[in-house]
Amino acid sequence: MYISLVNKNIYWPFIILSYASLLSVAMIDNSRGPVYPNILKHFEVSLNYGSLIFSLSTLMGLLTSATSKYWLKAIGVIQSISLGSLIMFLGSISYYAIPQFNLSFIYLLACSIFLGSGISLIAISMNILISEGSSEDLRRKGYAGLHAIYGFGSLLAPLLFSLWIDNNQKWQLFFLVLAIIPMFPFFYSLSVLKSSNIKEKISKELIAPIHYPYRIIFGLMFGFYVSSEILISSRLVLFLRQLHSFENQQAQYYLSLFFAFLFLGRISFVFVSSSISSFKAMLTSLILSLTFSLLGLSFHPLFLCLTGLSMSFFFPVGMDWLNKKFPKGIEFMTGSVFTWISVMLVLIHSLFGLLAETYGIQQAFLLAPLLLMGSLVLLFKLDRFKPIRRD
């Protein structure tokens, strides 16, 4: 085992730390979606150029994920969350300062790169923390609760921003307020590290449980799904305002509805019996999400909001499914999966901007059902896969 924590029952300091750090990521990262039209207007940049705030952030997340076996070994999970929280604080402050002092858009891109490293540090570390800090029978609920917190933070972000703008406040000042949130996991992680009852044991080597081509397939299955979710959540406001002529407040409410469904689905899954097959739950999620996304593009955008409900349980169940397939080597596989998630997000953010500029937002949004279809195909391929540990 690469990282071994003291107690194999759910250990509440680890749970609190994981949930608090993810809440800060959800609030700050998902505020960029509703703020995105304001950023384009303020800096007077095109859709293609503006999308770099997402793609460059994700590119840095990719580099951070790809090197996870080195920094995890060097500083451990808890210190990684501490560092990631500090980066989130500084990144949010920068999102306020750059437009406030009329600096160039290039500085916002540099800030987005910096922010991407913090997001990735927290994303990988908190999933490992749940895996190592919970017993097998409670692990799925731990993941569901973890990602329910993400849904809750993602729900709050557009709602609070909408209220903020309605009160005639500057959009950039919103990020100054958000910067307060990551300070809690930062200081709490320091107190966890000082606790004499909590130890983190780090082995000298992290070994891949399967060969590289198979790791790519596992990573792409998760990457296709996550890309579809992020594409909808980060571009829904833009889609509604430009294609359906929604007012800003109405578009923000639709985004809030998406995240409300995401949160409700995940928090409900905490109470669902773990006896339900992971494969069937993941399959149901992908099929319903594919259906809703097509209906949302063809009939009414309300169906795009419903994808939040159908997507809600795929990732927490999927991480538990991955743990069961790789009980020895889950740390390596977690880093590998997040690396390929980042690869897909870099490609999709860039591709969406290019397609939107060339063919229009309606056509660009077709990427969402295409990605869900790709994830569905790979799920069928991988469910019967029996890992054989590498020599």
N, C-alpha and C positions, 0 to 999 in steps of 0.2 A: 504494500500500500504506500503510495507516494506521500500522502498527508494523512496522519492519524490523529484524531482529536480524542480528548479524554473519555468521553461518554458516548456510547452508541445509541442511547435513547435521545429523543429530541432534547437538546440542551439549549435552554432559553436565551442565554446571552448570544449564542450564535444565530438563533432565529431572529432576535431583536435587531442584531447588527445587520443581518442580511436584508431584512424587511426595510429598515431605515435607510440603508444605502440605496436600495432599489427605488424607494420612494423619491429620493433626490434625483436619481437618473430619470425617472418617469416624468417628474414635474418640469425639469429643465429641458430635457431632450424633446419632449412632446409639446413644449411651448413654441418650439421653432416652427411647427406646422401652421398653427393659427397666425403666428406673427409673420410668416413667410411673405404674404402679399405686401405687408407694411415695409418689409426689408427691401423688396423689389422696388417699391415706390420711392423709398427714402434714398437709396443709392442709385436709382435710375439704371438698373441693369436688366438684361433680358432673362427669360425663363431658363435658357440653356446655361448662361453664365451664373445666374443666381443659384441654380441647383448644385453648384460646387460647394455650397455650405454644408450640404448633406453628403455628397460623394467624397469630399476630402476628409471630412470627419470620419466617415466609414473606412476610408483608406488607412487612416492612422489607426483605427480600431483593428483593421486587418493586420497591420504590422505588429501591433501589441499582442493580438491573439496568436500570431505565428511564432512569436518569441516567448509564449507563456511558459514553456518548459524551463526556460532560463530564469525569468524573474520570479516564478513560483518557488523554484529551488533556492533562489537567493534570499528572498524576503518573506516568503510564506503567504498564506491566504489573508490573515487578519491585517497584516501591515499593507498588503496590496489594496484592501478596502480603504484603509486609512489614507493612503496616497491618492487613490482614485477620488475619494471624497474631497480632498484638498484641491485637486485639479478641477473638479466640478464647481467648487466655490470660486476659484480664480477665473474659470471659463465664463461663468455667469456674470461675474463682475465686468469682464471684458466685453461681453455682449451689450452691457449698459454703456460702458465708457466710450467705445469706438464711435457709435453714432452720436452720442451726447456731445463729444468734442469734435464732431465733423471730420473724423479720420476717413481715409480711403477704404473702399470695399475690400481691398487686398488684406487689410489688417483683420477684417472680420473672417476672411478665409483662413488666415493664420490662427486665429482664435478657435475656429471650428476644428482645425487639425489637432490643436492642443486638447480641446474638449473630447475629441474622439478617443484619445488614449485613456482618459479618465473613465469614460463609459465602458470601454472594453475591460479595463482592470476590474471594475466592480462587477460587470456581467459574468465574467468567468469565475471570479472568486466567490461570489455569493452562491452560485450553483454548486460549486464544490463544497462550500460550507454546509449547505443543506444536505448534500449527499453524504458527507462524513459525519454530520452532527445529528443524524436521525436513523432510527431503526428501519429495517426494510419494509415492515408493515405500515409504517407511518410516513414513509418517504414521499409517496405520491401526494398525500395531503399537505406535506411540507412544501412541495413544489407548487401545488395548486394555490396554497396561501401566499407563497412568494409572488407568484405572477398575478394573483388577485390584487396584491398591493400595487403592482405595476399598472393594472387596469384602473385602480382607484386614483393613483397619481395622474394617469393619463386622462381620466375623466375630469379631475379638478382643473387641470391646466387650461383647457379651452374655456371652461366656465368662468374661471377667475379672470382670464384675460379679457373675455367678453364684458364682464362687469367693470374691469379696469378701464377699457376703452369707452364704455358707456358713461363713465364718470369723467371723461375728457382728460385722462391721464396719458402721459407719453408712453408709447409702447416700450421704449428702451428702459424706462424706469422699472418696468415689470421685472426685468432680469435682476435688478439690484435687490428687489424683495426676495426673489427666488434663491438668491445666493445664501440666504440664511439657512435654508433647509439642509444642505450637505454638512453644515457644521455639527449637527447632532451626531451622525454616524462617525464623523472624524474624531470628536472628543470621546464618544462612547467606545470606539475601537481602541483608543489609548488606554482607557480604564480596563477593557477586557484583556489587553496585553499585560497589564500590571497585576492581574489576578493570579494568585498563587495556585488556584484550583484549575486553571486553564493552561494547558501546554499544547504546543504544536510541534509535532515531530516530523522532520523533513528528511526523506531518504536522499541518497547521493545521486540516484539515477531515476529517470522517468522513461520507461520502455513502452513502445507502441505495441498494443495487443494484437493488431492486424496489419497487413501490408498496406502500403500507401494507396493503391488504386481503390481498395475497399473503403478506406477512410474518406476518400473523395466522394464516393457515392453516398455514404452516411451524411457527410457534411452538406452535400447538395440537396438531399431530401429536406433537411431542416432549413437550408438556405433559401430554397424555392418558397417554402411556406412563409418564413419570416419576411422575405422581400415583398410578398403579396400583402401581408398585414401592414408593413411600414409604408408601402406605396399608397395604400388606401388612407391610412391615418395621416400621413404627412402631406398629401395632395388633395384631400377631400374638399377642404375649404376653397382652394384654388379652382377645383373642378366645378363646384357649385356656383361660385361667383362668376366665373368666366363663361361657362357653358349653359348654366340654367338661370343666370342673372339674379342669383340670390343676393339679398342684402348681407352685409358682414355678420350682423347679429344672428340672422336665420341660419347662415352657413355654419357659424360657430356652434349653434344649438344642435345641428345635425352631427357635427363632429363629437359633441358631448354625448349624443345619443349612441354613437358608435362605441365610445369608451364606456358608457353606462352598461351596454350589453356585454362588453368585454369583461368588465368588473363583475357583473352579476353572474355570468357564466362561470368564471373562475372561482368566485367565492362559494357558489353552489356546489362546485365539484369537490370542495373540501369535505362535504358531508356525504358524497357519493361513495358507495362501497367500493373498496379496492379490488373486489372480486370481478368487476367488469373488465373484460379483455381490453388491454391497451390497444391492440391492433384494431378492434372494432370501434373503440372510441375515436382513434385517430382517423380511421376510414370515414366514419360518420361526419367528423369535423370537416374533412376535405371535400366530401361530396356536397354537403350543405353549403359550404363556403363558395364552392364553384357555382352552384345553382344560384345563390343569392347575388354573387357578383355579376353574373350574366343578366339576371333580371334587373339589377340596378343600372346597368348600362343600356338595357333595351327598353325598359318600361318606366321605372321611377327610382330616383336616387335613394329613396328610403330603404330599398333592399340592400344598398351598400352599407347602411347602418347596421342592418341585421347580420352582416358578415361578422360583426364584433361578437355576437352571441355564438355563432357556429365556429368561429376561430378560437374562442376563449380557452378551450381545454386542450387544444392540440399540443402546445409546447410543454406545459407541465406534465401531461401524460407521456409525451414523447421523451422527456428527460428521464422519467421513471423507466420507460421502455428501454432506453439506452443503458441505464444502470443495470437492468436485469441481464442484458446481453453482454455487458462488460463489467462484471463484479470486480475483476482484477484488471485495472487499466482505465477506469472511468475518468481519472484526472487527465490522462493523455487524450482520451476521446473527447472530453469536454472542451479542451483547448483546440483540438482539431476541428470539431463541429463549429465552434465560434469563429475559427479562422475562415471556414468556407461560407459561413453566414456573412461575414464581412466582405468576402470576395463578391458574393452575389449582390450585396447592398451597394457596393461601389459601382458595379456594372449597371444595376437597375436604376440608381439615381441618375447616372450619366445618360443611360439610354432613354429614360423617360423624358429628360429635358430635351434631348435631340429629337425624339419622336413628336413631342408636343410642339416644338418649333417648326418641324417639317410638315407634319400631317394633322396636328391639332390634338387637343387634350382627350377628346373622345377616343381616338385611335390609340393614344398613348396608354390610356387606362385599360386597354385590352391585355396589357401585360399581366394584370392581376389574375384573371382566370387562366391564362397560359401558364403562369407560375404554379398555380394550384394544381393544374393538370400534371405538370412535371413532378411535383411532390407526390401526387397520387400514384403515378406510375412507379416511382422509386420505392414507395412504401410497400407495394406488392412484391417488388423484387427483393427487398431486404427483410421482410418479416420472417421468412423461412431460413434466413442466413444463419449459419452456425459458426460463430467465431472460433478459429483455431489459433491459439497463442503462438506468436512468432518465437523462433529460436533466439 
